[in-house]
Amino acid sequence: MGERRDTVEVYKQLAHTTYLCNYHVVFCPKYRYRILRGRVGSKTRDWIRRICEWRGVEILEGHVCADHVHLVLSIPPKLAVSQVVGTIKGRVAIRIFREMPDMRKKYWGRKFWTRGYFVSTVGVDERIIRKYVQNQESKERHYEQLGLEW
């Protein structure tokens, strides 16, 4: 990863929202089996990419390890983190069981992932937030000088 930029470029936008909602997410296969290697791992990686693209979630970093998945995701504020992670885990599990029927023996009950997951926010530091607020104040003063309403 490169050096963090101190500009507003790191923020993303929706129609009426400017946001920076980045999350570090980790989840594991049931029993922490080291199953995410070879074909299973590459398929899992591809499916996660497709699901995130479909949901409008950007993968900033990602790695499928043998016994867990690490993702750094930029999730729009209109989506809940639990909804995104649930969609990823659910859809990947369905596809694994559909395309690799031999997995049903190892994971009886059609439960591929553990119930929970780890999530942590990844944000900007105080210096960047202060700079953003100062920028907003200068914009407001500029609009006042022009006689426009903010």
Summary of the structure (lengths in Angstrom):
residues: 150
radius of gyration: 20.2
end to end distance: 37.4
largest distance: 71.5
contacts: 368
relative contact order: 0.19
helix: 47%
strand: 20%
